[in-house]
Amino acid sequence: MGETTVLLSQSHYVIIHYTVIIHYTMP
């Protein structure tokens, strides 16, 4: 169960990270 939580946390972080990059790269 702990591994699933970590996986979801990392996935959520990656989504936010790429969203920010796209936002600043293509305003």
PDB file of N, CA, C and O in Angstrom:
ATOM      1  N   MET A   1       0.852  -1.212   0.000  1.00  0.00           N
ATOM      2  CA  MET A   1       0.000   0.000   0.000  1.00  0.00           C
ATOM      3  C   MET A   1       0.879   1.250   0.000  1.00  0.00           C
ATOM      4  O   MET A   1       0.571   2.240  -0.664  1.00  0.00           O
ATOM      5  N   GLY A   2       1.969   1.192   0.748  1.00  0.00           N
ATOM      6  CA  GLY A   2       2.871   2.352   0.805  1.00  0.00           C
ATOM      7  C   GLY A   2       3.463   2.660  -0.563  1.00  0.00           C
ATOM      8  O   GLY A   2       3.608   3.821  -0.947  1.00  0.00           O
ATOM      9  N   GLU A   3       3.806   1.589  -1.300  1.00  0.00           N
ATOM     10  CA  GLU A   3       4.403   1.802  -2.630  1.00  0.00           C
ATOM     11  C   GLU A   3       3.417   2.495  -3.555  1.00  0.00           C
ATOM     12  O   GLU A   3       3.800   3.352  -4.352  1.00  0.00           O
ATOM     13  N   THR A   4       2.130   2.117  -3.448  1.00  0.00           N
ATOM     14  CA  THR A   4       1.112   2.746  -4.301  1.00  0.00           C
ATOM     15  C   THR A   4       1.017   4.234  -3.984  1.00  0.00           C
ATOM     16  O   THR A   4       0.898   5.055  -4.893  1.00  0.00           O
ATOM     17  N   THR A   5       1.068   4.587  -2.706  1.00  0.00           N
ATOM     18  CA  THR A   5       0.984   5.993  -2.319  1.00  0.00           C
ATOM     19  C   THR A   5       2.156   6.772  -2.898  1.00  0.00           C
ATOM     20  O   THR A   5       1.989   7.883  -3.401  1.00  0.00           O
ATOM     21  N   VAL A   6       3.345   6.181  -2.822  1.00  0.00           N
ATOM     22  CA  VAL A   6       4.538   6.852  -3.349  1.00  0.00           C
ATOM     23  C   VAL A   6       4.410   7.025  -4.851  1.00  0.00           C
ATOM     24  O   VAL A   6       4.757   8.076  -5.390  1.00  0.00           O
ATOM     25  N   LEU A   7       3.915   5.999  -5.531  1.00  0.00           N
ATOM     26  CA  LEU A   7       3.779   6.057  -6.984  1.00  0.00           C
ATOM     27  C   LEU A   7       2.809   7.170  -7.365  1.00  0.00           C
ATOM     28  O   LEU A   7       3.086   7.945  -8.281  1.00  0.00           O
ATOM     29  N   LEU A   8       1.686   7.257  -6.679  1.00  0.00           N
ATOM     30  CA  LEU A   8       0.705   8.304  -6.979  1.00  0.00           C
ATOM     31  C   LEU A   8       1.304   9.674  -6.678  1.00  0.00           C
ATOM     32  O   LEU A   8       1.079  10.629  -7.422  1.00  0.00           O
ATOM     33  N   SER A   9       2.059   9.772  -5.597  1.00  0.00           N
ATOM     34  CA  SER A   9       2.678  11.044  -5.233  1.00  0.00           C
ATOM     35  C   SER A   9       3.661  11.485  -6.306  1.00  0.00           C
ATOM     36  O   SER A   9       3.664  12.649  -6.707  1.00  0.00           O
ATOM     37  N   GLN A  10       4.503  10.555  -6.777  1.00  0.00           N
ATOM     38  CA  GLN A  10       5.486  10.905  -7.810  1.00  0.00           C
ATOM     39  C   GLN A  10       4.775  11.280  -9.095  1.00  0.00           C
ATOM     40  O   GLN A  10       5.173  12.231  -9.767  1.00  0.00           O
ATOM     41  N   SER A  11       3.717  10.538  -9.451  1.00  0.00           N
ATOM     42  CA  SER A  11       2.974  10.819 -10.679  1.00  0.00           C
ATOM     43  C   SER A  11       2.369  12.213 -10.597  1.00  0.00           C
ATOM     44  O   SER A  11       2.424  12.971 -11.566  1.00  0.00           O
ATOM     45  N   HIS A  12       1.794  12.556  -9.450  1.00  0.00           N
ATOM     46  CA  HIS A  12       1.181  13.866  -9.257  1.00  0.00           C
ATOM     47  C   HIS A  12       2.239  14.962  -9.392  1.00  0.00           C
ATOM     48  O   HIS A  12       1.985  16.009  -9.987  1.00  0.00           O
ATOM     49  N   TYR A  13       3.431  14.711  -8.832  1.00  0.00           N
ATOM     50  CA  TYR A  13       4.519  15.693  -8.907  1.00  0.00           C
ATOM     51  C   TYR A  13       4.970  15.888 -10.347  1.00  0.00           C
ATOM     52  O   TYR A  13       5.216  17.012 -10.785  1.00  0.00           O
ATOM     53  N   VAL A  14       5.077  14.774 -11.084  1.00  0.00           N
ATOM     54  CA  VAL A  14       5.511  14.857 -12.484  1.00  0.00           C
ATOM     55  C   VAL A  14       4.500  15.643 -13.302  1.00  0.00           C
ATOM     56  O   VAL A  14       4.885  16.465 -14.133  1.00  0.00           O
ATOM     57  N   ILE A  15       3.211  15.403 -13.079  1.00  0.00           N
ATOM     58  CA  ILE A  15       2.165  16.123 -13.823  1.00  0.00           C
ATOM     59  C   ILE A  15       2.283  17.626 -13.559  1.00  0.00           C
ATOM     60  O   ILE A  15       2.235  18.424 -14.495  1.00  0.00           O
ATOM     61  N   ILE A  16       2.436  18.013 -12.297  1.00  0.00           N
ATOM     62  CA  ILE A  16       2.565  19.436 -11.959  1.00  0.00           C
ATOM     63  C   ILE A  16       3.843  19.998 -12.579  1.00  0.00           C
ATOM     64  O   ILE A  16       3.842  21.109 -13.108  1.00  0.00           O
ATOM     65  N   HIS A  17       4.936  19.226 -12.511  1.00  0.00           N
ATOM     66  CA  HIS A  17       6.224  19.689 -13.034  1.00  0.00           C
ATOM     67  C   HIS A  17       6.127  19.998 -14.524  1.00  0.00           C
ATOM     68  O   HIS A  17       6.564  21.057 -14.976  1.00  0.00           O
ATOM     69  N   TYR A  18       5.548  19.060 -15.287  1.00  0.00           N
ATOM     70  CA  TYR A  18       5.437  19.274 -16.735  1.00  0.00           C
ATOM     71  C   TYR A  18       4.432  20.370 -17.054  1.00  0.00           C
ATOM     72  O   TYR A  18       4.610  21.102 -18.028  1.00  0.00           O
ATOM     73  N   THR A  19       3.381  20.496 -16.253  1.00  0.00           N
ATOM     74  CA  THR A  19       2.398  21.559 -16.479  1.00  0.00           C
ATOM     75  C   THR A  19       3.058  22.927 -16.330  1.00  0.00           C
ATOM     76  O   THR A  19       2.797  23.836 -17.117  1.00  0.00           O
ATOM     77  N   VAL A  20       3.910  23.069 -15.320  1.00  0.00           N
ATOM     78  CA  VAL A  20       4.616  24.335 -15.104  1.00  0.00           C
ATOM     79  C   VAL A  20       5.578  24.606 -16.259  1.00  0.00           C
ATOM     80  O   VAL A  20       5.661  25.732 -16.748  1.00  0.00           O
ATOM     81  N   ILE A  21       6.300  23.578 -16.692  1.00  0.00           N
ATOM     82  CA  ILE A  21       7.256  23.753 -17.800  1.00  0.00           C
ATOM     83  C   ILE A  21       6.511  24.199 -19.062  1.00  0.00           C
ATOM     84  O   ILE A  21       6.926  25.145 -19.731  1.00  0.00           O
ATOM     85  N   ILE A  22       5.416  23.516 -19.380  1.00  0.00           N
ATOM     86  CA  ILE A  22       4.647  23.870 -20.585  1.00  0.00           C
ATOM     87  C   ILE A  22       4.093  25.292 -20.438  1.00  0.00           C
ATOM     88  O   ILE A  22       4.084  26.058 -21.402  1.00  0.00           O
ATOM     89  N   HIS A  23       3.639  25.637 -19.253  1.00  0.00           N
ATOM     90  CA  HIS A  23       3.053  26.963 -19.023  1.00  0.00           C
ATOM     91  C   HIS A  23       4.087  28.060 -19.273  1.00  0.00           C
ATOM     92  O   HIS A  23       3.778  29.080 -19.889  1.00  0.00           O
ATOM     93  N   TYR A  24       5.319  27.849 -18.793  1.00  0.00           N
ATOM     94  CA  TYR A  24       6.357  28.873 -18.973  1.00  0.00           C
ATOM     95  C   TYR A  24       6.994  28.805 -20.359  1.00  0.00           C
ATOM     96  O   TYR A  24       7.487  29.813 -20.863  1.00  0.00           O
ATOM     97  N   THR A  25       6.986  27.617 -20.980  1.00  0.00           N
ATOM     98  CA  THR A  25       7.576  27.491 -22.311  1.00  0.00           C
ATOM     99  C   THR A  25       6.633  28.050 -23.376  1.00  0.00           C
ATOM    100  O   THR A  25       7.072  28.678 -24.339  1.00  0.00           O
ATOM    101  N   MET A  26       5.340  27.814 -23.193  1.00  0.00           N
ATOM    102  CA  MET A  26       4.341  28.287 -24.153  1.00  0.00           C
ATOM    103  C   MET A  26       3.303  29.151 -23.433  1.00  0.00           C
ATOM    104  O   MET A  26       2.220  28.665 -23.109  1.00  0.00           O
ATOM    105  N   PRO A  27       3.612  30.398 -23.186  1.00  0.00           N
ATOM    106  CA  PRO A  27       2.700  31.277 -22.443  1.00  0.00           C
ATOM    107  C   PRO A  27       1.438  31.598 -23.247  1.00  0.00           C
ATOM    108  O   PRO A  27       0.568  32.325 -22.766  1.00  0.00           O
TER     109      PRO A  27
END
